[in-house]
Amino acid sequence: MTKVLKIISLITFVFFALVLLFMLGGKLTFGWGLGDLFYFYFQSAWLLILVICFAILIKKKITFNGFSLGLFPFILLLSIFLSVKAFTVDRGSGYPWNGKIFMLSNNELEQLKKEEFESTIDSLDKLIQHNLNDYKTITAKGKFLNENEKWDLSIEEFKKALGINHKYFDALYGLGDSYCGIEKYVEAVREFEKAKLIDSTRENVSNRIRNLKSYHKIK
């Protein structure tokens, strides 16, 4: 057994031990939510195999021919490469790749979301400034605010869009959705019914009206 093979084995062992440690500490994720448990068990099993193999290598109870001497370190290095790839560029939708290996702290994550939010709003505002009557972009801004639970602000934007085109389905539906966010269900039903008159087939608007009326006893 060569000294290089022992070094590579030790590096691989330390690598997977650190991966497990960081996962337990909440600093590292494969981005699949509960699916991280799969990776945790997989990494643990692989680490156990490495411990056994490394122990055998140290005691020199196993011999390698020329082919095995090249194959074994290749497998070890490949396992490191695939693991790094899995928790970086292949990271799942639960925590998509953001150019960083380690997870952000809650404060850093909130700051990042705030910056992304402000950037999107700024881009939409610039488009609106070029055409103050662009009710579609105003509606898009309202939808974005609604998705981020800024319901009062989204209601203002939807009303602006409807002031330009009072028969725009997306603005009417979005306004109804935002009213739901602030629990004004009577107003929500009113806007959904207006949207239904324009197109009763979209966004399950009929079902939303029926469900709201039934659940909140609205006549």
DRENNUKE-772383 format. One line per 10 residues: number of its first residue (from 1); for each residue y, z negated, x of N, C-alpha, C, O. Coordinates in nm, 3 decimals. Atoms other than C-alpha are relative to their C-alpha. Layout:
NUM = Y/Z/X/Y/Z/X/Y/Z/X/Y/Z/X | ... .
% end
This chain:
1 = -0.119/0.000/0.084/0.000/0.000/0.000/0.125/0.000/0.088/0.140/-0.082/0.178 | -0.120/-0.012/-0.083/0.331/0.106/0.143/0.108/-0.099/-0.042/0.110/-0.150/-0.154 | -0.111/0.092/0.027/0.639/-0.109/0.169/0.093/0.057/-0.107/0.147/-0.017/-0.189 | -0.088/-0.065/0.097/0.839/0.146/-0.035/-0.050/-0.022/-0.142/0.028/-0.049/-0.233 | 0.058/0.018/0.133/0.599/0.117/-0.328/0.021/-0.142/-0.050/0.047/-0.164/-0.168 | -0.024/0.138/0.038/0.633/-0.260/-0.327/0.144/-0.022/-0.042/0.173/-0.093/-0.138 | -0.143/0.013/0.032/1.012/-0.231/-0.326/0.030/0.060/-0.136/0.102/0.001/-0.217 | -0.023/-0.067/0.129/1.010/0.016/-0.617/-0.058/-0.084/-0.114/0.003/-0.096/-0.220 | 0.063/0.085/0.102/0.772/-0.210/-0.810/0.087/-0.122/-0.030/0.104/-0.160/-0.146 | -0.085/0.117/0.018/0.999/-0.510/-0.754/0.128/0.036/-0.074/0.172/-0.038/-0.163 .
11 = -0.122/-0.046/0.068/1.309/-0.315/-0.860/-0.026/0.021/-0.148/0.053/-0.019/-0.233 | 0.035/-0.027/0.140/1.135/-0.203/-1.179/-0.021/-0.129/-0.077/0.026/-0.144/-0.190 | 0.023/0.130/0.062/1.021/-0.556/-1.256/0.133/-0.070/-0.030/0.153/-0.119/-0.141 | -0.129/0.066/0.018/1.373/-0.696/-1.208/0.081/0.071/-0.108/0.148/0.006/-0.189 | -0.074/-0.078/0.099/1.522/-0.414/-1.416/-0.040/-0.038/-0.142/0.045/-0.069/-0.225 | 0.046/0.028/0.135/1.306/-0.478/-1.721/0.019/-0.147/-0.037/0.040/-0.179/-0.154 | -0.028/0.141/0.026/1.347/-0.854/-1.687/0.146/-0.018/-0.042/0.176/-0.096/-0.133 | -0.142/0.007/0.035/1.726/-0.807/-1.697/0.028/0.062/-0.137/0.111/0.011/-0.212 | -0.016/-0.063/0.131/1.700/-0.572/-1.997/-0.034/-0.100/-0.111/0.040/-0.114/-0.208 | 0.041/0.100/0.100/1.513/-0.840/-2.192/0.100/-0.115/-0.007/0.132/-0.164/-0.116 .
21 = -0.096/0.109/-0.005/1.757/-1.107/-2.080/0.129/0.036/-0.072/0.183/-0.043/-0.149 | -0.123/-0.044/0.065/2.059/-0.906/-2.190/-0.019/0.023/-0.150/0.072/-0.002/-0.229 | 0.028/-0.018/0.143/1.894/-0.818/-2.522/0.001/-0.134/-0.072/0.057/-0.147/-0.181 | 0.002/0.133/0.060/1.830/-1.185/-2.594/0.139/-0.062/-0.006/0.169/-0.139/-0.097 | -0.136/0.052/-0.004/2.189/-1.264/-2.499/0.097/0.077/-0.087/0.216/0.044/-0.092 | -0.085/-0.078/0.088/2.322/-1.005/-2.743/0.095/0.093/0.072/0.193/0.140/0.013 | -0.090/-0.086/-0.077/2.481/-0.799/-2.466/-0.049/0.144/0.008/0.026/0.233/0.049 | 0.059/-0.133/-0.015/2.250/-0.500/-2.482/-0.073/0.037/-0.129/-0.141/-0.047/-0.188 | 0.067/-0.043/0.122/2.125/-0.296/-2.776/-0.047/0.144/0.013/0.010/0.223/0.089 | 0.045/-0.139/0.011/1.929/0.018/-2.849/0.060/0.064/-0.125/0.034/0.181/-0.154 .
31 = -0.079/-0.055/0.111/2.146/0.060/-3.157/-0.075/0.030/-0.127/-0.031/0.114/-0.205 | 0.077/-0.029/0.121/1.881/0.054/-3.427/-0.014/-0.122/-0.089/-0.111/-0.130/-0.165 | 0.009/0.116/0.087/1.950/-0.279/-3.596/-0.128/-0.077/0.022/-0.158/-0.117/0.135 | 0.127/0.070/-0.012/1.617/-0.447/-3.668/-0.098/0.077/0.088/-0.193/0.021/0.140 | 0.085/-0.079/-0.088/1.460/-0.161/-3.477/0.006/-0.045/0.144/-0.080/-0.012/0.225 | -0.009/0.056/-0.135/1.580/-0.341/-3.167/-0.121/-0.089/0.030/-0.161/-0.105/0.145 | 0.118/0.083/-0.019/1.283/-0.570/-3.225/-0.115/0.081/0.058/-0.191/0.032/0.142 | 0.105/-0.088/-0.054/1.053/-0.276/-3.158/0.020/0.017/0.150/-0.074/0.004/0.228 | -0.029/-0.019/-0.142/1.225/-0.211/-2.827/-0.021/-0.128/0.079/-0.065/-0.126/0.194 | 0.018/0.127/-0.068/1.219/-0.579/-2.743/-0.149/-0.025/0.030/-0.185/-0.064/0.140 .
41 = 0.144/0.019/-0.020/0.842/-0.599/-2.793/-0.055/0.103/0.099/-0.142/0.073/0.181 | 0.045/-0.105/-0.090/0.793/-0.269/-2.613/0.037/-0.033/0.145/-0.046/-0.022/0.235 | -0.045/0.037/-0.134/0.999/-0.380/-2.315/-0.077/-0.121/0.052/-0.111/-0.128/0.170 | 0.075/0.120/-0.040/0.820/-0.716/-2.312/-0.142/0.037/0.044/-0.192/-0.013/0.145 | 0.136/-0.042/-0.034/0.478/-0.548/-2.311/-0.002/0.073/0.134/-0.091/0.053/0.216 | -0.008/-0.075/-0.125/0.584/-0.314/-2.031/0.025/-0.094/0.118/-0.030/-0.075/0.227 | -0.027/0.096/-0.106/0.719/-0.606/-1.830/-0.128/-0.078/0.036/-0.154/-0.105/0.153 | 0.126/0.071/-0.025/0.388/-0.788/-1.872/-0.095/0.085/0.083/-0.160/0.036/0.175 | 0.084/-0.092/-0.078/0.203/-0.483/-1.744/0.048/0.006/0.145/-0.033/0.007/0.238 | -0.056/-0.006/-0.134/0.438/-0.466/-1.447/-0.033/-0.126/0.080/-0.065/-0.119/0.199 .
51 = 0.032/0.126/-0.068/0.381/-0.834/-1.366/-0.145/0.002/0.049/-0.174/-0.037/0.162 | 0.142/-0.005/-0.037/0.005/-0.782/-1.367/-0.022/0.096/0.116/-0.090/0.064/0.213 | 0.016/-0.101/-0.106/0.026/-0.465/-1.157/0.060/-0.048/0.131/0.002/-0.029/0.238 | -0.066/0.046/-0.120/0.270/-0.622/-0.915/-0.081/-0.111/0.068/-0.090/-0.117/0.190 | 0.083/0.107/-0.055/0.047/-0.927/-0.874/-0.121/0.057/0.073/-0.159/0.008/0.179 | 0.115/-0.065/-0.063/-0.248/-0.700/-0.797/0.041/0.067/0.131/-0.031/0.061/0.230 | -0.049/-0.068/-0.120/-0.042/-0.502/-0.548/0.024/-0.100/0.113/-0.010/-0.074/0.228 | -0.031/0.101/-0.101/0.073/-0.816/-0.369/-0.129/-0.052/0.065/-0.133/-0.077/0.186 | 0.127/0.053/-0.051/-0.285/-0.937/-0.334/-0.087/0.108/0.066/-0.193/0.080/0.122 | 0.068/-0.112/-0.064/-0.389/-0.590/-0.214/-0.145/0.017/-0.049/-0.235/0.050/0.028 .
61 = 0.133/-0.018/0.057/-0.686/-0.577/-0.449/-0.017/0.137/-0.063/-0.115/0.164/-0.131 | 0.010/-0.135/0.053/-0.618/-0.219/-0.542/0.042/0.097/0.109/0.134/0.070/0.186 | -0.032/-0.102/-0.100/-0.611/0.091/-0.326/0.041/0.128/-0.069/0.001/0.155/-0.183 | -0.050/-0.125/0.055/-0.439/0.422/-0.382/-0.034/0.114/0.095/-0.031/0.100/0.217 | 0.011/-0.120/-0.082/-0.517/0.770/-0.265/0.137/0.065/0.009/0.234/0.011/-0.044 | -0.129/-0.064/-0.021/-0.242/1.011/-0.170/0.070/0.036/-0.130/0.191/0.019/-0.141 | -0.058/-0.040/0.128/-0.188/1.137/-0.526/0.055/-0.122/-0.074/0.166/-0.118/-0.128 | -0.041/0.121/0.072/-0.170/0.786/-0.675/0.123/-0.064/0.064/0.207/-0.120/-0.006 | -0.115/0.056/-0.068/0.077/0.675/-0.411/0.130/0.066/-0.043/0.236/0.003/-0.043 | -0.119/-0.071/0.048/0.318/0.939/-0.539/0.019/-0.016/-0.150/0.133/-0.023/-0.197 .
71 = -0.008/0.007/0.145/0.235/0.909/-0.911/0.051/-0.136/-0.048/0.134/-0.143/-0.139 | -0.035/0.135/0.045/0.274/0.532/-0.944/0.151/-0.027/0.008/0.209/-0.071/-0.091 | -0.145/0.023/-0.004/0.635/0.506/-0.818/0.076/0.095/-0.092/0.182/0.059/-0.144 | -0.064/-0.095/0.091/0.721/0.817/-1.022/0.001/-0.058/-0.143/0.102/-0.048/-0.213 | 0.009/0.060/0.134/0.602/0.640/-1.341/0.098/-0.116/-0.013/0.164/-0.131/-0.116 | -0.091/0.114/0.003/0.800/0.329/-1.253/0.146/0.045/-0.013/0.220/-0.008/-0.096 | -0.138/-0.049/0.003/1.123/0.518/-1.187/0.029/0.074/-0.130/0.140/0.066/-0.183 | -0.018/-0.071/0.126/1.071/0.735/-1.495/0.020/-0.100/-0.114/0.100/-0.076/-0.204 | -0.014/0.101/0.105/1.033/0.423/-1.710/0.140/-0.059/0.001/0.196/-0.088/-0.105 | -0.138/0.048/-0.009/1.368/0.297/-1.581/0.096/0.103/-0.058/0.185/0.069/-0.136 .
81 = -0.087/-0.107/0.049/1.531/0.633/-1.650/-0.003/0.010/-0.152/0.102/0.019/-0.216 | 0.013/-0.013/0.145/1.396/0.655/-2.006/0.060/-0.119/-0.072/0.118/-0.104/-0.180 | -0.058/0.119/0.063/1.501/0.298/-2.085/0.152/0.006/0.003/0.217/-0.022/-0.098 | -0.146/-0.013/-0.009/1.855/0.354/-1.958/0.050/0.105/-0.098/0.152/0.085/-0.164 | -0.038/-0.107/0.093/1.872/0.676/-2.159/-0.006/-0.050/-0.145/0.077/-0.012/-0.227 | 0.018/0.049/0.137/1.749/0.492/-2.471/0.112/-0.094/-0.042/0.153/-0.092/-0.158 | -0.107/0.091/0.044/2.018/0.222/-2.465/0.139/0.049/0.039/0.236/-0.027/0.035 | -0.133/-0.058/-0.023/2.300/0.456/-2.365/0.018/0.123/-0.090/0.054/0.109/-0.207 | -0.030/-0.123/0.074/2.325/0.820/-2.477/-0.088/0.020/-0.123/-0.048/0.091/-0.215 | 0.088/-0.014/0.115/2.031/0.794/-2.718/0.008/-0.118/-0.095/-0.075/-0.132/-0.185 .
91 = -0.010/0.120/0.082/2.146/0.471/-2.874/0.015/0.037/-0.147/0.084/0.133/-0.180 | 0.004/-0.035/0.141/2.094/0.467/-3.250/0.131/-0.025/-0.073/0.227/-0.078/-0.017 | -0.121/0.007/0.081/2.347/0.475/-3.533/0.046/-0.143/-0.028/0.161/-0.165/-0.065 | -0.039/0.138/0.022/2.341/0.097/-3.565/0.109/-0.046/0.095/0.187/-0.135/0.064 | -0.104/0.028/-0.098/2.559/0.084/-3.255/0.008/0.121/0.092/-0.044/0.119/0.204 | -0.001/-0.126/-0.073/2.633/0.438/-3.138/0.062/-0.010/0.139/0.144/-0.098/0.166 | -0.046/-0.003/-0.139/2.700/0.520/-2.774/0.151/0.013/0.006/0.208/0.103/-0.056 | -0.147/0.000/-0.013/3.062/0.446/-2.681/0.044/0.012/0.145/0.159/-0.017/0.179 | -0.034/-0.015/-0.140/3.045/0.516/-2.309/-0.022/-0.126/0.081/0.001/-0.128/0.202 | 0.023/0.126/-0.070/2.957/0.158/-2.226/-0.143/-0.046/-0.023/-0.198/-0.030/-0.131 .
101 = 0.137/0.049/0.011/2.618/0.006/-2.156/-0.005/-0.128/-0.081/-0.088/-0.142/-0.170 | 0.006/0.130/0.066/2.695/-0.346/-2.272/0.080/0.000/-0.129/0.180/0.072/-0.143 | -0.068/0.010/0.128/2.797/-0.437/-2.624/0.137/-0.065/0.018/0.159/-0.147/0.106 | -0.132/0.060/-0.003/3.159/-0.521/-2.691/-0.005/-0.135/-0.069/-0.088/-0.159/-0.156 | -0.012/0.127/0.071/3.258/-0.870/-2.792/0.059/0.028/-0.137/0.110/0.138/-0.161 | -0.055/-0.019/0.134/3.366/-0.921/-3.153/0.148/0.031/0.005/0.196/0.115/-0.071 | -0.144/-0.024/-0.012/3.731/-0.933/-3.048/0.028/0.141/0.052/0.118/0.209/0.003 | -0.017/-0.135/-0.055/3.697/-0.614/-2.842/-0.035/0.105/-0.104/0.031/0.208/-0.114 | 0.042/-0.095/0.103/3.515/-0.442/-3.126/0.105/0.012/-0.110/0.133/0.122/-0.158 | -0.105/-0.002/0.101/3.783/-0.541/-3.376/0.123/0.074/0.050/0.187/0.148/-0.025 .
111 = -0.114/-0.070/-0.058/4.054/-0.416/-3.141/-0.024/0.150/0.005/0.066/0.229/-0.022 | 0.035/-0.142/-0.004/3.871/-0.086/-3.097/0.010/0.062/-0.138/0.063/0.173/-0.154 | -0.007/-0.050/0.138/3.836/-0.044/-3.474/0.145/0.013/-0.045/0.182/0.108/-0.114 | -0.141/-0.004/0.037/4.205/-0.124/-3.516/0.068/0.121/0.062/0.146/0.190/-0.003 | -0.060/-0.114/-0.069/4.304/0.136/-3.258/-0.044/0.132/-0.063/0.036/0.223/-0.080 | 0.052/-0.121/0.063/4.079/0.399/-3.418/0.064/0.020/-0.137/0.099/0.132/-0.175 | -0.063/-0.006/0.133/4.221/0.315/-3.762/0.144/0.049/0.011/0.185/0.141/-0.061 | -0.141/-0.037/-0.016/4.581/0.341/-3.645/0.014/0.143/0.048/0.107/0.214/0.009 | -0.004/-0.137/-0.050/4.507/0.665/-3.461/-0.023/0.101/-0.112/0.045/0.203/-0.120 | 0.029/-0.091/0.112/4.359/0.827/-3.773/0.116/0.005/-0.097/0.155/0.113/-0.142 .
121 = -0.115/0.005/0.091/4.646/0.711/-3.992/0.117/0.077/0.059/0.186/0.150/-0.013 | -0.110/-0.070/-0.067/4.896/0.842/-3.737/-0.019/0.152/-0.007/0.076/0.227/-0.031 | 0.029/-0.144/0.007/4.724/1.182/-3.731/0.024/0.055/-0.140/0.080/0.163/-0.156 | -0.021/-0.043/0.139/4.727/1.204/-4.111/0.148/0.002/-0.035/0.195/0.093/-0.103 | -0.145/0.006/0.028/5.093/1.100/-4.128/0.073/0.118/0.061/0.167/0.172/0.002 | -0.065/-0.114/-0.065/5.188/1.372/-3.883/-0.024/0.128/-0.080/0.066/0.212/-0.093 | 0.029/-0.117/0.083/5.014/1.632/-4.098/0.084/-0.001/-0.128/0.135/0.102/-0.172 | -0.077/0.012/0.124/5.190/1.502/-4.409/0.147/0.029/0.025/0.215/0.088/-0.059 | -0.141/-0.024/-0.033/5.528/1.513/-4.235/0.032/0.148/0.007/0.144/0.189/-0.022 | -0.023/-0.144/-0.006/5.483/1.885/-4.183/0.008/0.062/-0.139/0.068/0.168/-0.156 .
131 = -0.003/-0.050/0.137/5.434/1.931/-4.558/-0.012/-0.119/-0.094/-0.121/-0.167/-0.122 | -0.003/0.119/0.084/5.539/1.648/-4.785/-0.070/0.020/-0.134/-0.099/-0.077/-0.204 | 0.069/-0.030/0.126/5.372/1.822/-5.080/-0.148/0.028/0.020/-0.215/0.079/-0.070 | 0.142/-0.023/-0.030/5.032/1.841/-4.914/-0.084/-0.111/-0.064/-0.124/-0.207/0.002 | 0.070/0.105/0.075/4.852/1.641/-5.181/-0.144/-0.021/0.048/-0.200/-0.128/0.030 | 0.138/0.014/-0.048/4.512/1.709/-5.026/-0.006/-0.093/0.121/-0.096/-0.177/0.131 | -0.002/0.089/-0.117/4.604/1.543/-4.696/0.041/-0.141/-0.041/-0.010/-0.239/0.014 | -0.039/0.133/0.050/4.775/1.258/-4.883/-0.121/-0.068/-0.062/-0.142/-0.188/-0.045 | 0.123/0.054/0.060/4.451/1.215/-5.078/-0.098/-0.041/0.108/-0.165/-0.144/0.096 | 0.089/0.034/-0.111/4.254/1.220/-4.753/0.040/-0.133/0.063/-0.045/-0.214/0.100 .
141 = -0.049/0.128/-0.052/4.474/0.937/-4.627/-0.038/-0.114/-0.093/-0.078/-0.222/-0.049 | 0.038/0.101/0.099/4.410/0.749/-4.950/-0.148/-0.034/0.009/-0.186/-0.151/-0.001 | 0.144/0.022/-0.012/4.034/0.794/-4.910/-0.032/-0.083/0.124/-0.116/-0.173/0.121 | 0.024/0.073/-0.124/4.046/0.670/-4.552/0.041/-0.147/-0.015/-0.030/-0.236/0.031 | -0.044/0.137/0.025/4.243/0.362/-4.656/-0.097/-0.073/-0.091/-0.127/-0.191/-0.072 | 0.097/0.058/0.093/3.999/0.304/-4.939/-0.129/-0.038/0.071/-0.185/-0.145/0.046 | 0.123/0.028/-0.076/3.701/0.326/-4.703/0.016/-0.122/0.089/-0.082/-0.190/0.119 | -0.027/0.115/-0.086/3.866/0.062/-4.486/0.049/-0.121/-0.080/0.103/-0.217/-0.024 | -0.029/0.111/0.090/3.923/-0.165/-4.787/0.148/-0.035/-0.004/0.185/-0.150/-0.032 | -0.144/0.019/0.015/4.301/-0.120/-4.778/0.038/0.054/-0.137/0.108/0.155/-0.149 .
151 = -0.005/-0.056/0.134/4.297/-0.079/-5.153/0.141/0.016/-0.054/0.172/0.118/-0.116 | -0.137/-0.011/0.050/4.661/-0.149/-5.235/0.072/0.120/0.062/0.144/0.193/-0.006 | -0.063/-0.114/-0.068/4.775/0.103/-4.975/-0.061/0.132/-0.046/0.010/0.231/-0.062 | 0.065/-0.124/0.044/4.519/0.360/-5.087/0.049/0.039/-0.139/0.066/0.157/-0.169 | -0.051/-0.028/0.136/4.641/0.328/-5.448/0.136/0.068/0.009/0.164/0.161/-0.066 | -0.132/-0.063/-0.018/4.993/0.412/-5.330/-0.015/0.146/0.039/0.057/0.232/-0.013 | 0.017/-0.138/-0.045/4.868/0.726/-5.154/-0.056/0.090/-0.110/-0.011/0.204/-0.127 | 0.057/-0.079/0.109/4.659/0.845/-5.448/0.106/0.030/-0.106/0.109/0.139/-0.162 | -0.108/-0.021/0.098/4.958/0.799/-5.678/0.099/0.104/0.050/0.151/0.184/-0.027 | -0.089/-0.103/-0.058/5.173/1.004/-5.440/-0.060/0.138/-0.019/0.009/0.232/-0.059 .
161 = 0.068/-0.129/0.015/4.915/1.284/-5.446/0.003/0.046/-0.145/0.025/0.163/-0.172 | 0.000/-0.035/0.143/4.895/1.272/-5.826/0.140/0.032/-0.050/0.157/0.103/-0.149 | -0.137/-0.035/0.036/5.273/1.286/-5.844/0.030/0.145/0.031/0.121/0.205/-0.027 | -0.016/-0.142/-0.037/5.242/1.630/-5.684/-0.094/0.087/-0.083/-0.056/0.194/-0.131 | 0.099/-0.074/0.080/4.927/1.744/-5.863/-0.078/-0.102/-0.083/-0.173/-0.163/-0.034 | 0.058/0.104/0.084/4.830/1.521/-6.155/-0.141/0.034/-0.049/-0.205/-0.048/-0.115 | 0.135/-0.040/0.042/4.507/1.715/-6.215/-0.094/0.015/0.119/-0.194/0.086/0.110 | 0.086/-0.011/-0.118/4.357/1.676/-5.868/-0.113/-0.102/-0.012/-0.089/-0.223/-0.008 | 0.116/0.086/0.024/4.006/1.536/-5.918/-0.016/-0.107/0.107/-0.034/-0.225/0.075 | 0.026/0.094/-0.109/3.970/1.374/-5.576/0.097/-0.118/-0.001/0.059/-0.231/0.028 .
171 = -0.100/0.107/0.004/4.293/1.177/-5.615/-0.025/-0.093/-0.119/-0.013/-0.214/-0.106 | 0.029/0.081/0.118/4.204/1.061/-5.967/-0.123/-0.087/0.023/-0.123/-0.206/-0.010 | 0.122/0.075/-0.024/3.855/0.959/-5.864/0.023/-0.108/0.106/-0.024/-0.221/0.093 | -0.031/0.098/-0.104/3.983/0.790/-5.549/0.083/-0.115/-0.052/0.063/-0.230/-0.012 | -0.082/0.105/0.059/4.241/0.600/-5.751/-0.087/-0.097/-0.081/-0.071/-0.219/-0.074 | 0.093/0.084/0.076/3.969/0.477/-5.985/-0.084/-0.087/0.091/-0.108/-0.205/0.062 | 0.083/0.074/-0.096/3.756/0.373/-5.688/0.080/-0.114/0.063/0.026/-0.222/0.084 | -0.084/0.104/-0.061/4.046/0.180/-5.534/0.029/-0.111/-0.100/0.037/-0.228/-0.062 | -0.020/0.103/0.102/4.112/0.001/-5.863/-0.123/-0.090/-0.010/-0.113/-0.210/-0.035 | 0.122/0.081/-0.003/3.751/-0.110/-5.851/0.004/-0.100/0.116/-0.044/-0.213/0.104 .
181 = -0.008/0.086/-0.118/3.820/-0.252/-5.506/0.083/-0.124/-0.025/0.052/-0.230/0.031 | -0.082/0.117/0.031/4.089/-0.484/-5.645/-0.037/-0.058/-0.136/0.037/-0.139/-0.193 | 0.058/0.054/0.123/3.879/-0.553/-5.956/0.086/0.024/-0.123/0.086/-0.057/-0.216 | -0.073/-0.042/0.121/4.109/-0.376/-6.201/-0.085/0.108/-0.068/-0.058/0.227/-0.055 | 0.102/-0.092/0.051/3.822/-0.221/-6.392/0.049/0.082/-0.119/0.006/0.195/-0.137 | -0.056/-0.077/0.113/4.016/-0.117/-6.704/0.076/0.121/0.054/0.061/0.233/0.005 | -0.077/-0.109/-0.060/4.252/0.088/-6.490/-0.095/0.100/0.068/-0.071/0.220/0.066 | 0.096/-0.087/-0.068/3.955/0.224/-6.294/-0.066/0.094/-0.100/-0.077/0.214/-0.075 | 0.062/-0.084/0.104/3.785/0.347/-6.611/0.097/0.106/-0.047/0.059/0.222/-0.068 | -0.102/-0.096/0.046/4.109/0.511/-6.721/0.012/0.118/0.096/0.019/0.233/0.053 .
191 = -0.013/-0.109/-0.098/4.137/0.709/-6.397/-0.128/0.083/0.009/-0.122/0.205/0.024 | 0.126/-0.074/-0.002/3.768/0.800/-6.394/-0.011/0.093/-0.121/-0.062/0.205/-0.109 | 0.005/-0.085/0.121/3.800/0.933/-6.750/0.091/0.122/0.016/0.057/0.231/-0.030 | -0.087/-0.115/-0.028/4.092/1.151/-6.641/-0.071/0.098/0.093/-0.063/0.220/0.075 | 0.073/-0.086/-0.094/3.880/1.280/-6.353/-0.113/0.073/-0.071/-0.141/0.189/-0.041 | 0.111/-0.060/0.072/3.590/1.346/-6.590/0.045/0.121/-0.082/-0.028/0.219/-0.096 | -0.053/-0.111/0.079/3.809/1.570/-6.805/0.017/0.125/0.087/0.011/0.238/0.037 | -0.018/-0.113/-0.092/3.865/1.787/-6.498/-0.135/0.054/0.045/-0.154/0.176/0.048 | 0.134/-0.042/-0.043/3.503/1.795/-6.376/-0.097/-0.116/-0.023/-0.095/-0.214/0.050 | 0.092/0.109/0.038/3.232/1.583/-6.538/-0.126/0.000/0.085/-0.209/-0.090/0.072 .
201 = 0.125/-0.012/-0.077/2.965/1.694/-6.287/0.009/-0.064/0.138/-0.094/-0.080/0.204 | -0.017/0.047/-0.138/3.110/1.548/-5.967/-0.005/-0.151/0.013/0.034/-0.225/-0.078 | -0.005/0.140/-0.043/3.061/1.212/-5.796/-0.061/-0.097/-0.100/-0.030/-0.217/-0.098 | 0.061/0.088/0.101/2.850/1.077/-6.085/0.106/-0.074/-0.081/0.088/-0.190/-0.117 | -0.113/0.066/0.068/3.179/1.005/-6.261/-0.040/-0.052/-0.137/0.006/-0.159/-0.178 | 0.043/0.046/0.133/3.012/0.980/-6.602/-0.079/-0.129/0.010/-0.061/-0.221/-0.070 | 0.080/0.122/-0.018/2.766/0.721/-6.474/0.088/-0.120/0.037/0.063/-0.232/-0.007 | -0.088/0.109/-0.040/3.043/0.516/-6.317/0.077/-0.054/-0.119/0.094/-0.175/-0.134 | -0.072/0.043/0.120/3.238/0.509/-6.642/-0.092/-0.082/-0.090/-0.054/-0.190/-0.136 | 0.096/0.068/0.087/2.931/0.410/-6.841/-0.038/-0.138/0.057/-0.045/-0.236/-0.017 .
211 = 0.039/0.126/-0.062/2.829/0.140/-6.592/0.112/-0.103/-0.002/0.089/-0.222/-0.027 | -0.114/0.092/0.002/3.178/-0.009/-6.570/0.025/-0.056/-0.139/0.051/-0.175/-0.157 | -0.023/0.044/0.139/3.217/-0.021/-6.945/-0.106/-0.097/-0.044/-0.078/-0.195/-0.113 | 0.111/0.085/0.041/2.877/-0.177/-6.991/0.006/-0.136/0.069/-0.009/-0.240/0.004 | 0.006/0.125/-0.078/2.897/-0.437/-6.714/0.121/-0.090/-0.028/0.108/-0.212/-0.036 | -0.123/0.079/0.018/3.259/-0.543/-6.773/0.046/-0.005/-0.145/0.157/-0.050/-0.174 | -0.029/0.006/0.144/3.250/-0.508/-7.154/0.134/0.066/-0.034/0.217/0.009/-0.106 | -0.123/-0.074/0.024/3.526/-0.248/-7.159/-0.023/0.099/-0.113/-0.121/0.174/-0.112 | 0.014/-0.091/0.115/3.577/-0.058/-7.484/0.074/0.130/0.026/0.075/0.219/-0.058 .
% end
